[in-house]
């Protein structure tokens, strides 16, 4: 459904180097009925999926650690982030994407995933919708070392952590990734672990 209070006037591509940065000029009909012309930039990197693997027998979760340039240039001294496994959909549906990404990044081959919700992570500037999943894992599902794809420049460390330790890492500031915090809190709220 289109919003009748928004009229897109112009879309200009500012960059399409890695993803696409657009400048969009539009008219907005305000609450008082007047029209205001505005321009905003929107970064389009496609939609993505994220998953938290958990093990109810060992009370552990699988997370990853990798270098994230934006955090480095915004004050993260090492640039390293601890995160749940995630990836862009490309041309896959969210479920197929997250199964593929899980095997590439963590080395676990999972067949059953549960979608729990969708969320915009930074709706003021990024177009991405992120599809959130959880799945139970076991040691028998480990088919490779993980670490991501070298051709995509990925250098991912796989972490298996006690669930309580992962939660405490939020409080200590060791986990600052929003999607990971949301998934860990979901597991806690739903009493899964």
Rosetta silent file (secondary structure, phi, psi, omega in degrees, C-alpha in Angstrom):
SEQUENCE: XXXXXXXXXXXXXXXXXXXXXXXXXXXXXXXXXXXXXXXXXXXXXXXXXXXXXXXXXXXXXXXXXXXXXXXXXXXXXXXXXXXXXXXXXXXXXXXXXXXXXXXXXXXXXXXXXXXXXXXXXXXXXXXXXXXXXXXXXXXXXXXXXXXXXXXXXXXXXXXXXXXXXXXXXXXXXXXXXXXXXXXXXXXXXXXXX
SCORE:     score description
SCORE:     0.000 S_00000001
   1 L     0.000  128.631  179.774    0.000    0.000    0.000 S_00000001
   2 L   -82.881  147.249  177.856    1.392    3.360   -0.995 S_00000001
   3 L   -85.937  115.254 -177.408    1.379    6.277    1.413 S_00000001
   4 L   -68.983  -10.021  179.981   -0.755    9.067   -0.136 S_00000001
   5 L   -91.382    0.525  179.944    1.137   11.658    1.941 S_00000001
   6 E  -121.002  130.738  176.928    4.445   10.905    0.169 S_00000001
   7 E  -129.055  106.574  179.364    5.242   11.859   -3.419 S_00000001
   8 E   -70.761  123.656 -179.175    8.702   10.805   -4.668 S_00000001
   9 E   -96.807  -38.538 -174.622   10.001   13.552   -6.944 S_00000001
  10 E  -158.915  142.742  173.411   13.503   12.348   -7.777 S_00000001
  11 E  -127.428  124.276 -177.911   15.925    9.534   -6.985 S_00000001
  12 E  -120.488  130.107  177.124   19.639   10.083   -7.584 S_00000001
  13 E   -83.378  119.193  179.377   22.303    7.382   -7.223 S_00000001
  14 E   -90.249  -32.364 -179.987   25.209    8.808   -5.230 S_00000001
  15 E  -157.967  141.562  171.664   27.264    5.614   -5.118 S_00000001
  16 L  -137.745   37.458 -177.362   26.959    2.027   -6.323 S_00000001
  17 L   -73.575  -58.995 -179.852   30.455    0.886   -5.425 S_00000001
  18 L  -104.224  -54.968  169.937   29.782   -1.750   -2.741 S_00000001
  19 L  -126.906 -162.393 -174.806   26.039   -1.295   -2.243 S_00000001
  20 E  -115.462  126.201  174.873   23.778    1.531   -3.437 S_00000001
  21 E  -108.625  120.217 -177.793   23.491    4.952   -1.827 S_00000001
  22 E  -116.168  145.445  168.917   20.532    6.967   -3.115 S_00000001
  23 E  -106.388  120.377 -176.814   19.426   10.541   -2.535 S_00000001
  24 E  -113.699  125.802  175.644   15.627   10.695   -2.653 S_00000001
  25 E  -106.778  133.014 -174.332   13.744   13.987   -2.935 S_00000001
  26 E  -149.533  158.052  170.273   10.067   13.855   -2.034 S_00000001
  27 E   -96.651  138.364  179.531    7.063   15.909   -0.994 S_00000001
  28 E  -123.502  123.574  173.780    5.582   15.119    2.408 S_00000001
  29 E   -84.586  116.660 -176.145    2.085   16.187    3.421 S_00000001
  30 L   -80.723  172.249 -178.496    2.429   17.123    7.094 S_00000001
  31 L   -57.278  -32.313 -177.935   -0.167   16.721    9.879 S_00000001
  32 L   -84.427    3.319  177.393   -1.344   20.312    9.393 S_00000001
  33 L    91.909   -9.248  178.474   -2.028   19.636    5.687 S_00000001
  34 L   -79.711  157.548  179.574    0.893   21.654    4.318 S_00000001
  35 E  -105.200  134.633  178.353    3.385   20.125    1.903 S_00000001
  36 E  -126.021  131.997  176.476    7.100   20.119    2.634 S_00000001
  37 E   -86.702  129.851 -179.697    9.846   19.141    0.196 S_00000001
  38 E  -132.455  156.695  171.823   12.544   16.957    1.794 S_00000001
  39 E  -128.859  136.636  177.324   15.668   15.091    0.689 S_00000001
  40 E  -139.110  154.190  174.111   17.085   12.038    2.441 S_00000001
  41 E  -103.656  141.169  179.075   19.809    9.529    1.676 S_00000001
  42 E  -132.768  130.647 -179.942   19.088    5.801    1.877 S_00000001
  43 E   -97.170  119.596 -178.229   21.660    3.024    1.788 S_00000001
  44 E  -109.249  109.633  178.501   20.393   -0.088   -0.017 S_00000001
  45 L  -114.547    7.997 -176.388   22.406   -3.214    0.681 S_00000001
  46 L    88.563  173.606  178.195   19.589   -5.688    0.143 S_00000001
  47 L   -93.337  161.656 -175.561   17.713   -7.659    2.773 S_00000001
  48 E  -139.694  179.572  177.570   19.320  -10.168    5.101 S_00000001
  49 E  -139.992  150.093 -179.860   18.852  -13.005    7.549 S_00000001
  50 E  -140.239  149.410 -178.029   20.386  -13.768   10.937 S_00000001
  51 E  -142.420  145.026  169.958   20.325  -16.855   13.145 S_00000001
  52 E  -113.010  118.918  174.479   21.227  -17.870   16.660 S_00000001
  53 E   -87.521  134.874 -179.669   22.222  -21.509   17.022 S_00000001
  54 E  -136.844  153.074  179.557   21.576  -22.924   20.490 S_00000001
  55 E  -126.961  114.903 -176.499   22.111  -26.269   22.211 S_00000001
  56 L   -75.459  -21.085  178.799   19.726  -27.188   25.039 S_00000001
  57 L   -74.563  -46.188 -177.455   21.904  -30.072   26.263 S_00000001
  58 L   -97.824   -3.255 -176.478   25.068  -28.018   26.789 S_00000001
  59 L    53.672   47.197 -179.139   23.330  -24.607   27.246 S_00000001
  60 E  -122.549  163.520  174.913   25.594  -23.092   24.612 S_00000001
  61 E  -132.277  156.597  176.504   25.210  -20.804   21.608 S_00000001
  62 E  -105.957  123.332  175.454   27.253  -20.350   18.446 S_00000001
  63 E  -125.731  173.807  178.628   28.432  -16.828   17.660 S_00000001
  64 E  -127.672  160.493  174.021   31.054  -15.414   15.318 S_00000001
  65 E  -132.500  129.885  178.262   33.809  -12.816   15.605 S_00000001
  66 E  -155.145  163.240  179.384   35.012  -10.741   12.676 S_00000001
  67 E   -76.035  132.881  178.238   36.424   -7.348   11.721 S_00000001
  68 L  -127.350  104.673 -176.779   33.813   -4.663   10.953 S_00000001
  69 H   -52.994  -47.778 -178.695   35.288   -1.511    9.405 S_00000001
  70 H   -55.695  -36.606  178.838   32.376    0.837   10.285 S_00000001
  71 H   -70.536  -34.896 -179.908   32.797    0.041   13.992 S_00000001
  72 H   -63.537  -45.036 -178.250   36.557    0.558   13.741 S_00000001
  73 H   -78.670   -5.689  176.414   36.218    4.032   12.260 S_00000001
  74 L  -112.202   28.005  169.908   33.562    4.843   14.891 S_00000001
  75 L   103.206   -3.685  175.970   35.714    4.117   17.934 S_00000001
  76 L   -78.397  108.696 -170.546   35.863    0.323   18.295 S_00000001
  77 L   -55.829  -37.744 -178.902   39.644   -0.004   18.917 S_00000001
  78 L   -95.212  -21.496 -174.652   40.023   -3.486   17.393 S_00000001
  79 L    76.417   -0.692 -178.799   37.145   -3.309   14.929 S_00000001
  80 E   -84.752  138.782  179.440   36.232   -6.858   15.967 S_00000001
  81 E  -128.696  138.272  172.771   32.564   -7.673   16.613 S_00000001
  82 E   -95.989  125.285 -171.148   30.948  -10.701   18.195 S_00000001
  83 E  -143.620  161.240  166.628   27.761  -11.465   16.271 S_00000001
  84 L   -75.353  153.504  178.550   25.184  -14.061   15.413 S_00000001
  85 E   -61.160  133.228 -177.517   25.670  -15.656   11.989 S_00000001
  86 E  -152.861  163.683  176.502   24.102  -13.485    9.261 S_00000001
  87 E  -169.960  165.968  177.409   24.147  -12.785    5.558 S_00000001
  88 E   -78.867  147.526 -177.804   22.466  -11.055    2.654 S_00000001
  89 L   -66.767  -30.617 -171.425   19.624  -12.845    0.900 S_00000001
  90 L    53.592 -120.914  179.645   21.046  -12.294   -2.583 S_00000001
  91 L  -105.050    8.062 -179.141   18.480  -14.190   -4.693 S_00000001
  92 L   -87.634  161.689  168.461   17.506  -16.744   -2.021 S_00000001
  93 L   -77.761  162.080 -174.652   14.489  -16.776    0.236 S_00000001
  94 H   -56.342  -40.107 -177.926   15.356  -16.003    3.878 S_00000001
  95 H   -66.362  -45.082  178.580   15.279  -19.635    5.055 S_00000001
  96 H   -65.552  -39.342  177.909   17.565  -20.915    2.294 S_00000001
  97 H   -57.782  -50.181 -173.190   19.886  -17.949    2.795 S_00000001
  98 H   -70.846  -30.130  174.500   20.328  -18.543    6.507 S_00000001
  99 H   -65.178  -44.013  178.560   20.938  -22.265    6.055 S_00000001
 100 H   -62.795  -48.900 -178.386   23.663  -21.488    3.486 S_00000001
 101 H   -62.780  -37.839  179.602   25.221  -18.753    5.637 S_00000001
 102 H   -60.160  -45.935  179.678   25.183  -20.988    8.723 S_00000001
 103 H   -67.361  -43.562 -179.650   27.213  -23.664    6.979 S_00000001
 104 H   -62.793  -45.430 -173.202   29.623  -21.164    5.361 S_00000001
 105 H   -85.612  -38.254 -173.861   30.242  -19.150    8.523 S_00000001
 106 H  -107.964  -20.195 -176.508   29.940  -21.685   11.348 S_00000001
 107 L    86.806    0.003  178.812   30.459  -25.065    9.687 S_00000001
 108 E   -94.411  130.280  176.590   27.128  -26.383   11.014 S_00000001
 109 L   -98.752  110.124 -178.362   24.699  -27.893    8.506 S_00000001
 110 L  -110.547  148.474  179.579   21.195  -27.283    9.793 S_00000001
 111 L  -115.272  -25.117 -177.347   17.966  -28.424    8.204 S_00000001
 112 L  -117.567  121.151  176.443   15.299  -27.033   10.552 S_00000001
 113 L  -125.090  155.109  177.460   15.098  -23.323   11.361 S_00000001
 114 E  -120.620  118.561  176.204   12.417  -21.282   13.113 S_00000001
 115 E   -79.745  130.169 -176.043   11.662  -17.772   11.914 S_00000001
 116 E  -108.829  -31.594  174.620   10.814  -15.593   14.904 S_00000001
 117 E  -175.312  176.791  173.769   10.355  -12.084   13.450 S_00000001
 118 E  -124.524  151.195  178.367   11.542   -9.431   10.968 S_00000001
 119 E  -153.747  144.693  166.242   12.985   -6.014   11.817 S_00000001
 120 E   -82.764  129.672 -175.219   14.419   -2.894   10.222 S_00000001
 121 L   -90.737  -28.240  179.040   17.733   -2.366   11.998 S_00000001
 122 L  -148.676   69.871 -168.935   18.409    1.262   11.075 S_00000001
 123 L   -66.539  -12.349  178.243   15.241    2.579    9.402 S_00000001
 124 L   -79.481  -14.542 -176.065   16.430    6.174    9.254 S_00000001
 125 L  -145.422  -17.682 -175.112   19.196    5.398    6.765 S_00000001
 126 E  -122.359  134.735 -176.504   19.278    1.739    5.651 S_00000001
 127 L   -78.672  -16.451 -170.504   16.577   -0.037    3.608 S_00000001
 128 L   -57.921  132.276  164.365   17.394   -3.557    4.870 S_00000001
 129 E  -101.383  132.085  179.596   14.804   -5.810    6.498 S_00000001
 130 E  -107.480  128.755  178.136   16.467   -8.511    8.583 S_00000001
 131 E   -95.225  122.034 -175.168   14.760  -11.912    8.972 S_00000001
 132 E   -98.601  132.171 -179.942   15.505  -13.405   12.420 S_00000001
 133 E  -130.954  157.285  166.940   15.839  -17.169   12.946 S_00000001
 134 E  -131.307  156.285  176.374   16.798  -19.585   15.702 S_00000001
 135 E  -158.543  143.598  175.475   17.796  -23.245   15.394 S_00000001
 136 E   -82.361  141.378  178.351   18.973  -25.976   17.669 S_00000001
 137 L  -125.649  160.852  173.458   22.378  -27.454   16.858 S_00000001
 138 L  -140.290  165.066 -178.088   24.336  -30.513   17.937 S_00000001
 139 H   -61.759  -28.568  179.993   27.936  -31.610   17.473 S_00000001
 140 H   -65.872  -19.742 -178.490   26.802  -34.120   14.813 S_00000001
 141 H   -82.866   -8.077 -179.127   25.769  -31.192   12.599 S_00000001
 142 E   -75.145  113.163 -177.113   29.344  -29.864   12.378 S_00000001
 143 L  -114.674  -10.748 -178.723   30.438  -30.631    8.789 S_00000001
 144 L  -157.766  174.905  179.908   33.222  -28.057    8.271 S_00000001
 145 L   -76.533  -21.499 -174.732   35.353  -25.501   10.096 S_00000001
 146 L    77.720 -155.683  178.739   33.272  -22.525    8.988 S_00000001
 147 L   102.318   -5.552  178.632   34.977  -19.160    8.784 S_00000001
 148 L    88.483 -176.119 -178.142   33.153  -17.787    5.747 S_00000001
 149 L  -100.963  125.886 -179.956   34.143  -17.616    2.104 S_00000001
 150 H   -60.791  -37.281 -178.817   37.638  -16.429    1.215 S_00000001
 151 H   -67.547  -16.184  175.407   36.397  -15.053   -2.127 S_00000001
 152 H   -98.759    7.243  178.629   34.052  -12.750   -0.188 S_00000001
 153 L    72.480   20.739 -178.361   36.922  -11.540    2.013 S_00000001
 154 L   -85.588  138.480  177.225   35.468  -13.243    5.077 S_00000001
 155 L  -140.392   78.279 -167.951   37.748  -14.174    7.965 S_00000001
 156 L  -105.195  131.703  174.328   35.314  -15.356   10.620 S_00000001
 157 E   -96.264  132.097  179.781   36.134  -16.972   13.947 S_00000001
 158 E   -93.201  130.561 -179.274   33.492  -19.382   15.271 S_00000001
 159 E  -119.904  127.607  170.260   32.725  -19.142   18.997 S_00000001
 160 E  -107.862  115.957 -172.766   30.821  -21.698   21.063 S_00000001
 161 E  -125.171  145.869  169.462   29.893  -20.010   24.327 S_00000001
 162 E   -58.916  139.778 -176.797   27.867  -20.889   27.400 S_00000001
 163 H   -56.647  -44.793 -179.235   24.568  -19.028   27.100 S_00000001
 164 H   -62.849  -35.003  177.336   24.985  -17.245   30.453 S_00000001
 165 H   -66.637  -42.244  178.005   28.448  -16.068   29.403 S_00000001
 166 H   -60.792  -42.625  177.550   27.055  -14.667   26.145 S_00000001
 167 H   -62.068  -42.333 -179.580   24.386  -12.780   28.113 S_00000001
 168 H   -67.827  -24.978  177.824   26.988  -11.357   30.498 S_00000001
 169 H   -67.961  -24.396  173.640   29.040  -10.208   27.496 S_00000001
 170 H   -67.082  -49.683 -178.771   26.181   -7.823   26.668 S_00000001
 171 H   -61.370  -36.368 -178.734   26.413   -6.259   30.145 S_00000001
 172 H   -80.321   -9.633 -179.013   30.216   -6.006   29.914 S_00000001
 173 L    85.768   10.765  178.238   30.046   -4.373   26.479 S_00000001
 174 L   -79.528  -26.500  173.751   31.762   -7.263   24.701 S_00000001
 175 L  -113.691  115.605 -178.621   28.674   -7.828   22.534 S_00000001
 176 L  -122.661    7.139 -178.600   27.425   -4.591   20.986 S_00000001
 177 L   -84.477  123.449 -173.782   25.721   -5.929   17.872 S_00000001
 178 H   -60.619  -44.503 -176.729   21.977   -5.194   17.948 S_00000001
 179 H   -64.366  -35.585  179.331   20.824   -8.287   16.071 S_00000001
 180 H   -70.018  -43.133  177.535   22.835  -10.541   18.372 S_00000001
 181 H   -60.429  -43.619 -179.943   21.534   -8.834   21.495 S_00000001
 182 H   -60.924  -42.623 -179.073   17.967   -9.212   20.202 S_00000001
 183 H   -68.907  -43.163  178.551   18.428  -12.936   19.557 S_00000001
 184 H   -62.891  -41.086  178.267   20.085  -13.637   22.913 S_00000001
 185 H   -66.409  -36.834  177.658   17.308  -11.738   24.696 S_00000001
 186 H   -60.690  -46.674  179.155   14.673  -13.666   22.704 S_00000001
 187 H   -59.335  -40.410  179.789   16.177  -16.988   23.855 S_00000001
 188 H   -68.950  -49.090 -177.515   16.141  -15.708   27.446 S_00000001
 189 H   -60.860  -38.798 -178.623   12.597  -14.265   27.341 S_00000001
 190 L   -85.364    3.155  179.026   11.179  -17.443   25.796 S_00000001
 191 L    54.342   41.176  178.114   13.059  -19.624   28.343 S_00000001
 192 L   -77.664  -37.721  174.551   14.639  -21.694   25.574 S_00000001
 193 L  -123.408    0.000    0.000   17.926  -21.924   27.503 S_00000001
